[in-house]
């Protein structure tokens, strides 16, 4: 019997995305036969390094065949080498730190990395004539690493990173959802009318819920179910159970479990299948080069006071 380690911050008090993750796990256990028959081991890593290390110890002791999680880059970064030494595939649905696949030889990222997100964000800013950006971030590893990737990518673009917000044409904030919302609230309350950019963790209706006026807000993140033709069947199943469209992290979770389900059916074994095969998942095709998904997609979320909210895929 396959043994799966399942790990994230599982408390919605830590992150609202916990609900999407757990719903994705539940639905996966109904949709995917190998997942349904597997023995599941859960661990709440609290989205931090100590929690990540505790989870890894627990999973290795349980002799799991694969780990799905960790969602927070800080938690994942603490354990990628541990899993590699144990020969355990680590499938990351949503941890974006680019170094994770460089440090962990058994690490496979389903979503786009923060390096890809940085390039897409800057390319879109250029297309809108927003060539002077001021950057800030929360203290999380995710936020700090995304900030560094943007700074590096800017050296290869026409975008200038400025220190003074008064010289900027737009502000960019890198960080977790709660911190992103606070940045939005504080800047609008302080009279800032500039366009605001946020990165992947801010891709949630909670970013703007209850705000009368948001100004122009962009979130460069991952697609939700309605953006992806391949996700329509699982989205319908999600809606039947939960009464709403499958959000970002539910789709990333479903894709990760689908990947395990399909890879376990390959004769060459789970780890080699992940390294060399291509799979059709609810997030579209997935194959890996050095642990990175060759087909990872990035979505632009747009909020504006005077027009309907929209999303579109960024090439």
N, C-alpha and C positions, 0 to 999 in steps of 0.2 A: 504494500500500500504506500502510495506517495505521501510524503510528509511535507507540509508547507508552513514556513514561517511567515506570519502576516504582521506587519509592523508599521505604525504611524503614531502620531499624537491622536489618541482615540477619544479625547474629551473635547466636546464642542466649546468648552470654556477656554481651551487653549487655542483652538482654531475652528472656525465654522466649517472648514473643509473636511473635518472629521466625519461629519454626517454624510457627505458625498462619498467618502472612501468606504465607510461601513455599508452604505447602501449598494455600492459597487461590488463589494465582497459578497453580500447576501445574494444579489442577482446572479453573480458569476457562479455561485454554488448550485444554482438552479439551471443555468444555461449550458454549462460545460461539464461533460461527464467525468473527465479525469479529475477535475477540481472537486466535483461533488463527492467522489469516492475517496478523495484524499483525507488524511487526518490534518486538522488545522491547529496551529499553535499561534496564539495571539500575544502581542506584547505592546504595551503603551510606552513609547520612548520619550514622550513629553517634548518632542522636537528639539532635544539637546544632546550633547555629546555623551554625557554620563548615561542617559537613557539608551542611547544607541549601543554603547558598550555592554550594558546589562542585557539588552535584547540579543546581541550577538552571542554572548555566553550562554544564554538560555537556549537559543536555536541550535548551537553547536552541540550542546549537551543532549538535545532532543534528536540529533542526527537528521535534521531536515534535509530534504533534497533540493530546496530552493527557498529563497526569501523574496517576498513581494513587499516593497517598502525600501527604505525608509523615505518618508515624504520630505522631511526637512534636510537640507544640504548639510547642516551642522551635525545632525545625527548620523547621516550616511558617511560623512567624511571621516568620522571616528572609527569606522568599522570596515571600509572597503578592503583594506589589506588583510584584515582578519578573515573575512570570507574567502578571499583569494587563496590564503594559506591553507584554508580548510577545503578548498575545491568546491565551494558552494556558490551556485549562480545567485547573484543579487540583481533583481529586476527593479529598476527605479521608475515608477510611474510618473513622478513629478519633481524629483530633485534635480535642479538645473546646473549646479556648480560644475563647470567644464572639467575640473581636475579629477572628478570622481572616476571617470572612465580611464583616465591616465594612470591613476594610482591603483586601481583594482582590476586585475586581469580577468576576473570572472564577473565584472559589472556590466550591465546592459541597460541603457537608458531608453525608455519609450518616447519621452517628450523631447522637445528641442532644448539644447543647452543654453545657458545664459550667454554664451558667446554668439550663438545664432540669434538669440533674441536681441542682443545689442546691435548686431549688424542690421537686422530688419527694422529696429526702431530708428536708427540713424538714417537709413535709406528712406523711410517714410517721412521723417522730419525734413530731409533734404527736398523731397518731392513737394512739400508744403511751403517751402521757402523759409523754414525755421532753422537758421544756420548758426545761431548762438544759443547754446543750452547751458543752464546751470544745473548741476547735479547734486543730489543729497541722498542719504540712505539711513536706514535704521541700523542698529549695531549687530544684527544677525549676520551669520556667515553668508546667507543667501543675499542679503542686501549689500554687504560689503564687496562680495565677489562680483555681483552684477555691476556695481559701480566701477570696479576695476576693468571689467570687460568693456564697458562703454568708453572709458578713458582710452583704452588701447585701440578700440575700433575707430574712435574719432581721429586718431593720427593718420588713418588711411582714408579719410573722407573729407568733404568740404566743411563739415560741421566743426565749429570752434566751441570748446568748453570754457565757460567764463566763470570767474569766482564770485562776481557781484551780480545778484539777481536783477539789479536795476539795468544791467547791460544785456540781459537775456531776452530772447524772444519767446522762450518757453522754459518751464521748469520740469525736471525729471526726478522722480523719487523712486528709489529701489528699496523694497522691503516687504514685510509681511502685510497681510490684509488689514489688521487693526491699525498698524502704524500708517499705512497708506491712507486709510480713511481719515485719520487724525490730521495728516498733512493736508489733505484736501479741505477739511473743515477749517483748520487754522489759517490757511492761505486765503480762502474766500472771505473769512471773517475779518482778516487783516486788510482787505481791499485789493488783493492781487487778482487781476483780471487776465493774466497770461494763460495760454494753454498749458495744461498739466499732463505729463506723461507718467504712467505707472507701468510696472512690469508684472509678471505672470501671477503672483500670489493675489494681486488685487482684482483678478478676474472673477468678480462675484457681484450680484445685485446689491449685496450689503455695502459695497463701496459708496453708493449714492443713495441708499434707502433713506427716506425721510428728509432729504435735502431739497429745499424749495428750488434753489438755483445752483447748478453745478459749474456753470461756465463750460468751456470746451475741455473735455477730458478724454485722453486716449489711454487705452490699456493694451499693451503688446503682450499677448499670452497665447494660450492653446485654444483650439476650436472646441465648441460644445457640439452636442449630437446633431443639431439641426444644420450645422455647417458641413457635415460629412455624409455623403451618400451611403457609405459603408456602415454608418451607425444607425440607420433608420430602424432596423428590426429590434436592436437592443433598446433603442429609445422608446419604441412602442411598448416593450415589456416594462421598462422603467416607469412610463406614464401610467400603465395599468395598475401598478402597485402603489406609486407615490403621488400620482395626480399632477405631475409637472415634468417638463423636459429634463433629460439627463444633463446635469451641469458638467463643467470641465473635468473635475477630478473623478467623477463617476466614470466618465468615458476613458480616461487614462487608466483607471483601475481595471475596468472591464477589458481593456486592451492587454494589460499585463497578465491577467488571468487567462485570457484567450491564448496568449503566447505560450504560457506554461502548458495549457491543455493540448495545444497542437504539437509542441515540442516533445511532450512525453510520449506521443504516438510515433515518433520517428525512431527507426531502428538504430541509428548511430548514437543514441543517448542524449539526455537533456542538454548538457553543456555544449557538445559538438553541434547539436541541432541549432541552438541559439547562435552559435558562431558562424554557421555556414548556410543555413536555410533561409528562405523567405516565407513569411506567413501572412495570411489574410485575416485581419483582426477588425474589431469595431472602430478602430481609429485609422483604418486603411492598411495598406501593405506595410510590413515591418521587416527589415533585414538590417544587420549590424555590420559596421566597419569599425574595428577597434572599439567596440562597445557603444557606438553612437548609431542611432536609428537613421538609416539613409533616407527615409521618407518622412521624417518629422515635419509637422506643419505648424505654422504660426498664424495666429488670428489677431486682427485689429478690432478692438471694441471702441466704439465712439459714443460719447455722451455729449449732448449740447442742449442748451436751454431752448433754442428756437426750432429744433427739429427732432424727429423720432430717433431713438437710440438705434444703432446699427452695428453689425459685425461684418467683416469680410476677411477672407484669407489673404495673407501677404505672400507674394512670390519670393 
